[in-house]
Amino acid sequence: MNKDSKIFVAGHEGLAGSALCRELAAQGYTNIVTASRKEVDLTVPQEVRWFFSVHRPEYVFLVAAKVGGINANDKFPAEFIGQNLRIEDNTLRYAHSYRVKKLIFLGSACIYPRVAPNPLKPEYLFTGPLEPTNSAYAVAKLAGIEMCKAYRKQYGDDFISCLPTNLYGPHDHYSLENSHVIPGMVRRFHEAKERGDSSVTLWGDGSPVREFLYSEDLARALIILMRGYSNPEPVNIGNPANVFELRHVANHIAQTLGFHGEIRWDTTMPNGTPARYLDCTEIFELGWKPEMGFQVGLAYAYADFLMRGL
């Protein structure tokens, strides 16, 4: 991938995609192609075919996806599996048809079996039942990984995949109902602070263990993989220094935002997978390592939240 190669970032408006565009520009890549959903709906094959026929990207980062937290995944499984399968099928099909040199597909750490040995390794995929609250999304992401393998096996396409852990950072999605762990907590604590509430109630009991990765650390890892990795098996991307119980994450966020009330846990609501953190040996061996400390990253994420008036 040269500095003037034509690079399509599919999903550039989201958390991971926006960080990737910033990092590509910072590293001197000058020919980045993007398209909003209004311009190209990746779930519609005719629109995707038109885009590839006109723009002819050489490299594709398939970051686009329908994403959400435990509540959204549990409530809308048909949308999560259907939209993600269509995005993956259309993008990979036309990347193949228009001879893209290389494509990287973003899976997710949540596609691992609900109960598997931690730290998780790619060889554990497909070895046990999925977490029920997000199984539809997970099946779609597993299918994307298998599609990359299938195009590689049948046609020799250089399609690769990776499994990022829980992301946070600037330009996140802060919906109370549909967001991931950190942005959802940020929104709740911020609004409670603004109202002067004496407590905040969160789902579950606070015991699940999760790993968190700053979005710009992910962006650097994706560029390294695009430039130096070419194998069928997915690569984990995480930060072993940022593995916490959710109750500790809540305490970190409350401290960052200046919320001094009580944190309550609604144990009638689901916890999700008991523990999930990744074995990142392979990406470390490629020369990448995460740089952002958790507390500093939270401060940056909250500053972005305030700046955008969410």
C-alpha positions in Angstrom: 0.0 0.0 0.0 1.7 3.2 -1.2 1.0 6.7 0.0 -0.9 7.5 -3.2 -2.8 4.2 -3.4 -6.6 4.6 -3.6 -8.0 3.5 -0.3 -11.7 3.0 0.5 -12.6 3.3 4.2 -16.1 1.8 4.3 -17.8 3.2 7.5 -15.7 6.4 7.8 -18.3 8.2 9.9 -18.2 5.8 12.9 -15.8 5.4 15.8 -13.3 3.1 14.1 -13.6 4.5 10.6 -13.1 8.1 11.6 -10.0 7.2 13.6 -8.7 5.2 10.7 -9.2 8.2 8.3 -7.3 10.5 10.7 -4.5 8.0 11.1 -4.1 7.4 7.3 -3.9 11.1 6.7 -1.4 11.6 9.5 0.8 8.9 8.0 0.7 10.6 4.6 -1.8 8.6 2.7 -3.3 11.1 0.2 -5.9 9.2 -1.8 -8.6 8.2 0.7 -12.1 7.5 -0.7 -15.2 7.6 1.6 -18.9 7.6 1.1 -21.7 8.3 3.5 -24.7 6.0 3.8 -26.8 8.6 1.8 -24.2 8.4 -1.0 -23.8 4.6 -1.0 -25.9 2.2 1.0 -23.7 -0.9 1.4 -26.8 -3.1 2.0 -27.9 -2.4 -1.6 -25.9 -4.4 -4.2 -26.6 -2.0 -7.1 -25.2 0.9 -5.2 -22.1 -1.0 -4.1 -21.4 -2.2 -7.6 -21.8 1.4 -8.9 -19.3 2.7 -6.3 -16.6 0.1 -7.1 -17.1 0.6 -10.8 -16.6 4.3 -10.6 -14.0 4.7 -7.9 -12.0 1.4 -8.4 -10.3 1.4 -5.0 -7.1 -0.6 -4.6 -7.4 -1.2 -0.9 -10.5 -1.6 1.3 -11.0 -1.3 5.0 -14.4 -2.8 5.7 -15.2 -1.0 9.0 -18.9 -0.4 8.2 -21.4 -2.4 10.3 -24.6 -2.1 12.2 -23.4 -2.1 15.8 -24.9 -1.6 19.2 -24.7 -2.6 22.9 -26.3 -5.5 24.7 -29.8 -3.9 24.7 -29.9 -3.2 21.0 -28.5 -6.6 20.0 -31.0 -8.4 22.2 -34.0 -6.3 20.9 -33.3 -6.2 17.2 -31.5 -9.4 16.2 -33.1 -9.5 12.7 -31.7 -6.1 11.8 -28.3 -7.0 13.2 -27.9 -10.2 11.3 -29.6 -9.1 8.1 -27.9 -5.7 7.6 -24.4 -6.9 8.5 -24.7 -10.0 6.2 -25.7 -7.7 3.3 -22.9 -5.2 4.0 -20.3 -8.0 4.0 -21.7 -9.9 1.0 -22.0 -6.8 -1.2 -18.6 -5.3 -0.3 -16.6 -8.5 -0.6 -18.4 -9.5 -3.8 -17.6 -6.3 -5.6 -14.1 -6.0 -4.1 -13.5 -9.3 -5.8 -15.2 -8.3 -9.1 -13.3 -5.1 -9.4 -9.9 -6.7 -8.4 -9.2 -4.9 -5.1 -5.6 -5.7 -4.2 -6.3 -6.2 -0.5 -9.3 -6.0 1.9 -9.4 -6.1 5.7 -12.6 -7.0 7.4 -13.4 -6.0 11.0 -15.0 -8.7 13.1 -15.5 -8.3 16.8 -14.2 -9.9 20.0 -17.8 -10.6 20.9 -18.0 -13.4 18.4 -16.0 -15.8 20.6 -18.0 -18.5 22.4 -19.7 -17.3 25.6 -17.5 -19.5 27.8 -14.0 -20.0 26.4 -10.5 -19.8 28.0 -9.2 -16.3 28.5 -7.2 -14.8 26.9 -9.1 -15.7 23.8 -7.3 -17.0 20.7 -8.7 -17.2 17.1 -8.5 -21.0 17.3 -11.4 -20.9 19.9 -13.9 -19.6 17.3 -16.7 -22.0 16.6 -15.9 -24.2 19.6 -19.0 -23.4 21.7 -22.3 -21.6 22.1 -22.4 -17.8 21.6 -23.6 -15.2 24.1 -27.4 -15.3 23.5 -27.9 -11.5 23.8 -25.7 -10.9 20.7 -25.7 -14.2 18.8 -27.3 -12.7 15.7 -24.6 -10.0 15.4 -21.9 -12.6 16.2 -23.1 -15.0 13.5 -23.0 -12.2 10.9 -19.5 -11.3 11.9 -18.4 -15.0 11.9 -19.9 -15.2 8.4 -17.8 -12.2 7.3 -14.6 -13.9 8.4 -15.6 -17.1 6.6 -16.4 -15.1 3.4 -12.9 -13.6 3.5 -11.5 -17.1 3.8 -13.7 -18.4 1.0 -12.7 -15.7 -1.5 -9.0 -16.3 -0.5 -9.4 -20.1 -1.1 -11.4 -20.0 -4.2 -10.0 -17.0 -6.0 -6.8 -16.1 -4.3 -8.1 -12.7 -3.1 -6.0 -11.1 -0.4 -8.9 -10.7 2.0 -8.0 -10.7 5.7 -9.8 -10.1 9.0 -9.3 -9.0 12.5 -11.1 -9.1 15.9 -10.9 -5.8 17.8 -11.9 -5.8 21.5 -14.3 -3.2 23.0 -13.6 0.2 21.5 -13.9 3.7 22.9 -12.7 7.2 21.8 -13.7 10.3 19.9 -16.7 10.2 17.6 -18.5 7.4 19.5 -22.2 6.8 19.5 -23.8 7.8 22.9 -27.3 6.5 22.7 -28.7 5.4 26.1 -30.5 2.5 24.5 -28.2 1.3 21.7 -24.6 2.2 22.5 -21.7 0.1 23.8 -20.4 -0.1 27.3 -18.3 3.1 27.7 -20.3 5.5 25.6 -23.5 4.4 27.3 -22.0 4.9 30.8 -20.6 8.3 29.8 -24.0 9.4 28.7 -25.7 8.2 31.9 -23.2 9.7 34.3 -23.1 13.0 32.4 -26.8 13.4 32.5 -27.0 12.3 36.1 -24.4 14.9 37.0 -26.2 17.6 35.0 -29.5 16.8 36.8 -27.8 16.6 40.2 -29.0 13.0 40.7 -27.7 11.1 43.7 -27.3 7.8 41.9 -26.9 6.1 38.6 -28.3 2.6 37.8 -26.4 0.3 35.4 -27.3 -3.1 34.0 -26.1 -6.4 35.6 -24.0 -6.8 38.7 -20.7 -5.2 37.5 -18.7 -8.4 37.6 -18.2 -9.1 33.8 -14.6 -8.6 32.8 -13.9 -6.6 29.6 -10.9 -5.3 27.7 -10.9 -1.8 26.1 -9.0 -0.3 23.2 -8.7 3.3 22.2 -9.9 3.9 18.6 -6.7 5.5 17.4 -4.7 2.5 18.6 -6.9 0.3 16.6 -6.4 2.5 13.5 -2.6 2.1 13.7 -3.0 -1.7 14.0 -5.3 -1.8 10.9 -2.7 -0.1 8.8 0.0 -2.4 10.0 -2.2 -5.4 9.1 -3.0 -4.0 5.7 0.7 -3.5 5.0 2.2 -6.6 6.5 -0.3 -9.5 7.2 -1.7 -11.9 4.6 -3.2 -15.1 6.2 -6.7 -16.5 6.4 -6.9 -16.6 10.2 -8.2 -13.4 11.9 -5.9 -11.4 14.2 -6.9 -10.2 17.7 -6.4 -6.5 18.5 -6.7 -5.6 22.2 -4.9 -3.9 25.1 -4.0 -6.3 28.0 -3.3 -3.3 30.2 -7.0 -2.3 29.9 -8.8 -5.4 31.3 -11.3 -4.5 34.0 -14.5 -5.6 35.7 -17.3 -3.3 34.6 -17.7 -2.0 38.1 -14.2 -0.6 37.9 -14.9 0.9 34.5 -18.0 2.6 36.0 -15.8 4.0 38.8 -13.2 5.3 36.3 -15.9 7.0 34.2 -17.6 8.6 37.3 -14.3 9.9 38.4 -13.4 11.3 35.0 -16.8 13.1 34.7 -16.9 14.3 38.3 -20.0 12.3 39.3 -19.9 11.7 43.1 -23.2 9.9 43.6 -23.9 6.2 44.2 -23.5 3.6 41.5 -26.3 1.0 41.7 -26.5 -2.2 39.7 -29.7 -3.7 38.4 -29.2 -7.4 38.8 -32.4 -8.3 37.1 -30.8 -7.3 33.8 -28.3 -9.5 31.9 -24.5 -9.4 32.4 -23.6 -10.8 29.0 -20.4 -12.9 28.6 -18.7 -13.3 32.1 -15.2 -12.5 30.8 -13.7 -11.5 27.5 -10.1 -10.4 26.8 -7.8 -11.3 24.0 -4.4 -13.0 23.3 -2.7 -10.3 21.2 0.6 -12.1 20.6 0.3 -12.0 16.8 -0.3 -8.3 16.4 2.4 -7.5 18.9 4.9 -9.6 16.9 4.0 -7.5 13.9 5.4 -4.4 15.7 2.2 -2.8 17.1 1.5 -2.0 20.6 -1.3 0.2 22.2 -0.2 3.6 23.4 -3.2 5.3 25.0 -3.7 4.9 28.8 -7.2 4.2 29.9 -7.8 7.2 32.1 -6.3 9.6 29.5 -8.4 8.0 26.7 -11.5 8.4 28.8 -10.7 12.1 29.2 -10.3 12.6 25.5 -13.5 10.7 24.8 -15.5 12.8 27.3 -14.0 16.0 25.8 -15.3 14.9 22.4 -18.7 14.1 23.9 -18.9 17.7 25.4 -17.6 19.3 22.2 -20.2 17.7 20.0 -23.0 18.6 22.5 -24.4 15.1 22.7 
